[in-house]
Amino acid sequence: MSAITAYRTLLRIVGPAYVVVAFLGRVPLAMSQMGTLLLVSAATGRYALGGAAAGALAVANAVGAPFFGSLADRVGQRPVVLAQSWAGGAGLAAIVWTTQAGASPAVIVAVAALAGLATPQIGPLARVRWQPITKDVPDQRRLVDAAFSYEGAADEVSFVLGPATVGLLAVVVAPGDALLVAGGVLVAFGSWFALHPTAALTRPESGAARSTAPVLTAVLGVLALAQLCIGMVFGATQTGSTVLATAQGEPGQAGLIHATLGVGSAIAGLAIAALPERIGYPTRMVASAAALLVLSAPLLLVQTIGQLVAVIALLGFAVAPYMISNFAMAGEVVVPERVGTAMTLLAGATGIGYALGSTLAGRLADLGGHTPAFAVTVSATALALVVSVLFRARRGRGGTRPDVRTA
């Protein structure tokens, strides 16, 4: 089955409405961090407080994701995502209210953290649905491969579209209104995603025995470390781009520069479904990690915005293949009824990596500008390659779908 045929089959099975809903449902998470940063910074005149609030939101979301993923595994996605969508929307509105009311910095940061904790990780949960959706369809493996490729591309596009939309709304209307729009989109499309018929496929059968197998195995831990590395790449690259753009007198271009990373990644994510099945995920993981290192190294030499855009655009083509391999293997690390926990754990690790990468890069940038910040990006890709090589060596050179549950 070709990649195009696989995509057409998936679209025919679930219908175009589901694809749109599942995509728009994940965009508010991408909007919330940038929206919080812009709102709090503009309202208080303190960029440090804006960064602290945005960071609290991101970290709380990353920490809470595995808990809510595990809860969704136990009771089904519908009640969990529905409750989170409304709570997350209310949380974003609360950020606007407390900030505009002149609340103390501690209250603003705490409310932002609660909003992040409540916001659902719809991208990982959408990945969970594809296995039961394609259960009775011929060539399921190929279809799941294509589905994961699409999900990787959708995540990248959402993290390009989200900040860009927030930035535009902040200019056209106001930063507070931009965050309220994000909350409204979350309530509307998060609820729709929760109520979609495919959510019923994630509900455990009545009376079914729960698996007692541990979720956090050594293999899943390595994959989480791999995602932490890619999160560091995101955070450090965005920080370095902001520093360089500011030094060049174009601070407003930082978001657009970083967006080119997502564009290349989305294209590669869709194309990865065309790879033959004989190329196993561990091999794909190593190859894409090597590409990350090679393509990120020129960041240490860039001195202009034009050079930076060219390098980041190429770097993006290695991002999605790496992430898709990690998430696909994570789906096989655990028993089927714990896939939601595994997916959200990896998503949480990515968020923690983002915070770590941006923090390290920011500190180094204060000392030496954009080049030391980009050194964090390159170091993270080097660590990703080491992790990938060791993982593949332990897994062996084996087949298309390694039985990672035996590790």
C-alpha positions as CSV (number, residue, x, y, z in Angstrom):
1,M,0.0,0.0,0.0
2,S,1.4,3.4,-1.0
3,A,1.5,6.3,1.3
4,I,-1.1,8.2,-0.6
5,T,-3.4,5.2,-0.6
6,A,-2.9,4.8,3.2
7,Y,-3.8,8.4,3.8
8,R,-6.9,8.1,1.6
9,T,-8.0,5.0,3.5
10,L,-7.6,6.7,6.9
11,L,-9.6,9.7,5.7
12,R,-12.3,7.4,4.4
13,I,-12.5,5.5,7.7
14,V,-12.8,8.4,10.1
15,G,-14.1,11.1,7.8
16,P,-12.7,14.6,7.2
17,A,-14.5,16.1,10.2
18,Y,-12.6,14.0,12.7
19,V,-9.2,15.1,11.1
20,V,-10.2,18.8,11.4
21,V,-11.5,18.4,14.9
22,A,-8.5,16.5,16.2
23,F,-6.2,19.1,14.6
24,L,-7.9,22.2,15.9
25,G,-8.3,20.6,19.3
26,R,-4.5,20.6,19.8
27,V,-3.9,24.2,18.6
28,P,-4.9,25.9,21.8
29,L,-2.1,24.2,23.7
30,A,0.3,25.7,21.1
31,M,-1.4,29.1,21.5
32,S,-1.4,29.2,25.3
33,Q,2.2,29.5,26.1
34,M,3.0,32.3,23.7
35,G,-0.4,33.9,24.5
36,T,0.5,33.9,28.3
37,L,3.9,35.3,27.6
38,L,2.5,38.2,25.5
39,L,-0.4,39.0,27.9
40,V,1.5,39.0,31.2
41,S,4.5,40.8,29.7
42,A,2.3,43.5,28.2
43,A,0.1,44.0,31.2
44,T,2.8,44.1,33.8
45,G,5.7,45.4,31.8
46,R,7.8,42.6,33.1
47,Y,9.2,40.1,30.6
48,A,10.6,38.0,33.4
49,L,7.1,37.5,34.9
50,G,5.7,36.8,31.5
51,G,8.3,34.1,30.9
52,A,7.8,32.7,34.4
53,A,4.0,32.4,33.8
54,A,4.4,30.8,30.4
55,G,7.0,28.4,31.7
56,A,4.8,27.4,34.6
57,L,2.0,26.7,32.2
58,A,4.3,24.5,30.0
59,V,5.9,22.6,32.8
60,A,2.6,21.9,34.6
61,N,1.1,20.6,31.4
62,A,4.1,18.3,30.8
63,V,4.0,17.0,34.4
64,G,0.2,16.4,34.4
65,A,0.0,14.8,31.0
66,P,1.0,11.3,32.1
67,F,-1.5,11.4,34.9
68,F,-4.4,12.3,32.7
69,G,-3.2,9.9,30.0
70,S,-3.3,7.1,32.6
71,L,-6.7,8.2,33.7
72,A,-8.0,8.1,30.1
73,D,-6.6,4.6,29.8
74,R,-8.7,3.5,32.9
75,V,-12.0,5.2,32.2
76,G,-11.8,6.1,28.5
77,Q,-10.9,9.4,26.8
78,R,-14.4,10.9,26.6
79,P,-14.9,12.0,30.3
80,V,-11.3,13.0,30.8
81,V,-10.8,15.1,27.6
82,L,-14.3,16.7,28.1
83,A,-13.5,17.8,31.6
84,Q,-10.0,19.0,30.7
85,S,-11.3,21.0,27.8
86,W,-13.7,23.0,29.9
87,A,-11.3,23.3,32.8
88,G,-8.4,24.3,30.5
89,G,-10.6,26.9,28.8
90,A,-11.6,28.3,32.1
91,G,-8.0,28.4,33.2
92,L,-6.9,30.5,30.2
93,A,-9.8,32.9,30.9
94,A,-8.6,33.0,34.5
95,I,-5.1,34.0,33.4
96,V,-6.6,37.0,31.6
97,W,-8.8,38.0,34.5
98,T,-6.1,37.8,37.2
99,T,-3.5,39.6,35.0
100,Q,-5.8,42.4,34.1
101,A,-7.1,42.7,37.7
102,G,-3.5,43.4,38.8
103,A,-3.0,40.2,40.9
104,S,0.3,39.5,42.5
105,P,3.0,37.8,40.5
106,A,2.6,34.6,42.6
107,V,-1.1,34.4,41.8
108,I,-0.6,34.9,38.1
109,V,2.1,32.2,37.9
110,A,0.0,29.8,40.0
111,V,-3.1,30.4,37.8
112,A,-1.0,29.8,34.7
113,A,0.3,26.5,36.1
114,L,-3.3,25.4,36.9
115,A,-4.4,26.3,33.4
116,G,-1.5,24.3,32.0
117,L,-2.3,21.3,34.2
118,A,-5.9,21.2,33.0
119,T,-5.2,21.6,29.3
120,P,-5.5,18.2,27.5
121,Q,-2.8,16.7,25.3
122,I,-5.0,16.0,22.4
123,G,-2.2,15.1,20.0
124,P,-0.9,12.1,21.9
125,L,-4.5,11.0,22.7
126,A,-5.4,11.1,19.0
127,R,-2.5,8.7,18.3
128,V,-4.0,6.3,20.7
129,R,-7.2,6.1,18.7
130,W,-5.7,4.9,15.5
131,Q,-5.0,1.4,16.6
132,P,-8.6,0.6,17.5
133,I,-9.9,2.7,14.5
134,T,-7.9,0.5,12.1
135,K,-8.4,-2.8,14.0
136,D,-10.5,-4.6,11.4
137,V,-8.9,-3.0,8.3
138,P,-6.5,-4.9,6.0
139,D,-2.8,-3.9,6.2
140,Q,-3.3,-2.3,9.6
141,R,0.4,-1.9,10.2
142,R,0.8,0.3,7.1
143,L,-2.2,2.3,8.1
144,V,-0.9,2.9,11.6
145,D,2.4,4.0,10.2
146,A,0.7,6.5,8.0
147,A,-1.5,7.7,10.9
148,F,1.5,8.3,13.1
149,S,3.3,10.1,10.2
150,Y,0.2,12.4,9.9
151,E,0.0,13.0,13.6
152,G,3.7,14.1,13.7
153,A,3.0,16.5,10.9
154,A,-0.2,17.8,12.5
155,D,1.7,18.5,15.8
156,E,4.3,20.5,13.9
157,V,1.8,22.5,12.0
158,S,-0.1,23.2,15.2
159,F,3.0,24.6,16.9
160,V,3.6,26.8,13.9
161,L,0.0,28.0,13.5
162,G,-0.7,28.4,17.3
163,P,2.0,31.1,18.1
164,A,1.5,32.8,14.8
165,T,-2.3,33.1,15.4
166,V,-1.7,34.4,18.9
167,G,0.8,37.0,17.7
168,L,-1.6,38.2,15.0
169,L,-4.6,38.4,17.4
170,A,-2.4,40.3,19.9
171,V,-1.6,42.9,17.3
172,V,-5.1,43.2,15.7
173,V,-7.2,43.1,19.0
174,A,-5.3,42.6,22.3
175,P,-3.2,40.0,24.0
176,G,-6.0,39.2,26.5
177,D,-8.5,38.6,23.6
178,A,-6.0,36.3,21.9
179,L,-5.8,34.1,25.0
180,L,-9.6,34.1,25.3
181,V,-9.9,32.9,21.7
182,A,-7.5,30.1,22.6
183,G,-9.8,29.1,25.5
184,G,-12.8,29.2,23.3
185,V,-11.3,27.0,20.7
186,L,-10.2,24.6,23.3
187,V,-13.7,24.3,24.8
188,A,-15.3,24.0,21.4
189,F,-13.0,21.6,19.6
190,G,-11.7,19.8,22.7
191,S,-15.2,18.9,23.6
192,W,-16.0,17.9,20.0
193,F,-12.9,15.6,20.1
194,A,-14.1,14.1,23.4
195,L,-17.6,13.5,22.1
196,H,-16.6,12.1,18.7
197,P,-17.6,8.5,18.2
198,T,-14.0,7.4,18.0
199,A,-13.6,8.2,21.7
200,A,-15.8,5.2,22.5
201,L,-13.1,3.0,21.1
202,T,-10.8,4.0,23.9
203,R,-13.2,3.0,26.7
204,P,-12.1,-0.3,28.5
205,E,-14.6,-3.1,28.1
206,S,-16.8,-3.6,31.1
207,G,-15.3,-6.3,33.5
208,A,-12.1,-6.5,31.6
209,A,-9.1,-7.3,33.7
210,R,-6.6,-4.5,34.2
211,S,-3.0,-5.2,33.3
212,T,-0.5,-5.2,36.2
213,A,2.5,-4.8,34.0
214,P,4.6,-1.7,34.8
215,V,4.3,1.2,32.4
216,L,7.6,2.9,32.9
217,T,9.9,0.3,31.7
218,A,13.6,0.9,30.8
219,V,12.7,1.0,27.1
220,L,10.0,3.6,27.6
221,G,12.4,5.6,29.8
222,V,14.9,5.7,27.0
223,L,12.3,6.9,24.6
224,A,11.2,9.6,27.0
225,L,14.8,10.7,27.2
226,A,14.9,10.8,23.4
227,Q,11.9,13.1,23.5
228,L,13.4,15.2,26.2
229,C,16.4,15.8,23.8
230,I,14.1,16.9,21.0
231,G,12.3,19.2,23.4
232,M,15.7,20.8,24.2
233,V,16.2,21.3,20.5
234,F,13.0,23.2,20.3
235,G,13.6,25.3,23.3
236,A,17.2,26.2,22.6
237,T,16.6,26.9,18.9
238,Q,13.7,29.2,19.7
239,T,15.8,31.1,22.3
240,G,18.8,31.4,20.0
241,S,16.6,32.6,17.1
242,T,15.1,35.2,19.4
243,V,18.5,36.4,20.5
244,L,19.8,36.7,16.9
245,A,16.7,38.4,15.6
246,T,16.9,40.9,18.5
247,A,20.5,41.6,17.8
248,Q,19.7,42.2,14.1
249,G,17.0,44.7,15.1
250,E,14.1,42.4,14.0
251,P,12.8,40.9,17.3
252,G,9.4,40.5,15.8
253,Q,10.8,38.0,13.2
254,A,11.8,35.4,15.9
255,G,8.5,33.6,15.8
256,L,8.5,33.4,12.0
257,I,12.1,32.2,11.9
258,H,11.4,29.4,14.3
259,A,8.2,28.5,12.4
260,T,10.3,27.4,9.5
261,L,11.5,24.5,11.7
262,G,7.9,23.2,11.9
263,V,7.3,23.6,8.1
264,G,10.1,21.3,7.1
265,S,9.2,18.9,9.9
266,A,5.6,18.7,8.7
267,I,6.6,17.9,5.2
268,A,9.0,15.2,6.3
269,G,6.4,13.8,8.7
270,L,3.9,13.3,5.8
271,A,6.6,11.8,3.6
272,I,7.9,9.3,6.1
273,A,4.9,7.1,5.5
274,A,6.4,6.2,2.1
275,L,9.4,4.4,3.7
276,P,9.4,0.6,3.3
277,E,8.3,-1.4,6.3
278,R,11.6,-3.3,6.3
279,I,13.3,-0.2,7.7
280,G,12.6,-0.7,11.4
281,Y,11.9,2.1,13.8
282,P,15.3,1.8,15.7
283,T,17.1,2.3,12.3
284,R,14.9,5.3,11.5
285,M,15.6,6.7,14.9
286,V,19.4,6.5,14.5
287,A,19.3,7.9,10.9
288,S,17.1,10.8,11.9
289,A,19.2,11.5,15.0
290,A,22.4,11.6,12.9
291,A,20.6,14.0,10.5
292,L,19.7,16.2,13.4
293,L,23.3,16.5,14.5
294,V,24.6,17.1,11.0
295,L,22.0,19.7,10.1
296,S,22.1,21.5,13.5
297,A,25.9,22.0,13.4
298,P,25.8,25.0,11.0
299,L,23.8,26.9,13.7
300,L,27.2,27.5,15.3
301,L,28.3,29.5,12.3
302,V,25.2,31.6,11.4
303,Q,25.4,35.4,11.8
304,T,22.4,36.7,9.9
305,I,18.7,36.1,9.8
306,G,18.9,34.8,6.2
307,Q,21.5,32.2,7.2
308,L,19.5,31.1,10.2
309,V,16.3,30.6,8.2
310,A,18.1,28.4,5.7
311,V,19.7,26.2,8.4
312,I,16.5,25.9,10.5
313,A,14.4,25.1,7.4
314,L,16.7,22.1,6.6
315,L,17.0,21.1,10.3
316,G,13.2,20.7,10.4
317,F,13.3,17.8,7.9
318,A,15.0,15.6,10.5
319,V,12.7,16.4,13.4
320,A,9.4,14.7,12.5
321,P,11.1,11.3,11.5
322,Y,12.8,11.2,14.9
323,M,9.7,11.9,16.8
324,I,7.5,9.6,14.8
325,S,9.8,6.7,15.4
326,N,9.8,7.4,19.2
327,F,6.1,7.6,19.5
328,A,5.5,4.5,17.3
329,M,7.9,2.4,19.4
330,A,6.3,3.8,22.6
331,G,3.0,2.4,21.4
332,E,4.5,-1.0,21.4
333,V,6.4,-0.8,24.7
334,V,3.2,-1.2,26.8
335,V,0.2,-3.3,26.7
336,P,-2.6,-1.9,24.5
337,E,-4.7,-0.6,27.4
338,R,-1.8,1.6,28.6
339,V,-0.9,3.3,25.3
340,G,-2.4,6.6,26.4
341,T,-0.1,6.7,29.4
342,A,2.9,6.0,27.2
343,M,2.0,8.7,24.6
344,T,1.3,11.4,27.1
345,L,4.5,10.5,29.0
346,L,6.6,11.2,25.9
347,A,4.7,14.4,25.2
348,G,5.4,15.5,28.8
349,A,9.1,14.7,28.4
350,T,9.1,16.9,25.3
351,G,7.7,19.7,27.3
352,I,10.2,19.3,30.1
353,G,13.0,19.3,27.5
354,Y,11.6,22.5,25.9
355,A,11.8,24.2,29.3
356,L,15.2,22.9,30.0
357,G,16.6,23.8,26.6
358,S,15.2,27.3,26.7
359,T,16.5,27.9,30.2
360,L,20.0,26.7,29.4
361,A,20.2,28.6,26.1
362,G,18.9,31.8,27.8
363,R,21.6,31.7,30.5
364,L,24.3,31.1,27.9
365,A,22.9,33.7,25.6
366,D,23.3,36.3,28.4
367,L,27.0,35.5,28.5
368,G,27.8,35.2,24.8
369,G,24.9,35.8,22.5
370,H,23.2,33.5,20.1
371,T,26.1,31.1,19.3
372,P,26.3,29.7,22.9
373,A,22.5,29.3,22.8
374,F,22.7,27.3,19.6
375,A,25.4,25.2,21.2
376,V,22.7,23.8,23.5
377,T,20.8,22.8,20.3
378,V,23.8,21.0,18.9
379,S,24.6,19.3,22.2
380,A,21.0,18.1,22.5
381,T,21.1,16.5,19.0
382,A,24.4,14.8,19.9
383,L,22.8,13.4,23.0
384,A,19.9,12.2,20.9
385,L,22.2,10.4,18.6
386,V,24.0,8.7,21.5
387,V,20.7,7.6,22.9
388,S,19.5,6.3,19.6
389,V,22.6,4.3,18.9
390,L,22.6,2.7,22.3
391,F,18.9,1.9,21.9
392,R,19.4,0.3,18.5
393,A,22.4,-1.7,19.7
394,R,20.3,-3.1,22.6
395,R,17.3,-3.8,20.4
396,G,19.4,-5.4,17.7
397,R,19.2,-4.8,14.0
398,G,15.9,-6.7,13.8
399,G,12.7,-6.3,12.0
400,T,10.1,-3.8,11.0
401,R,8.4,-3.8,14.4
402,P,10.7,-4.9,17.2
403,D,9.0,-6.6,20.0
404,V,9.9,-3.9,22.5
405,R,7.7,-5.5,25.2
406,T,10.3,-8.2,25.7
407,A,13.0,-5.7,26.5
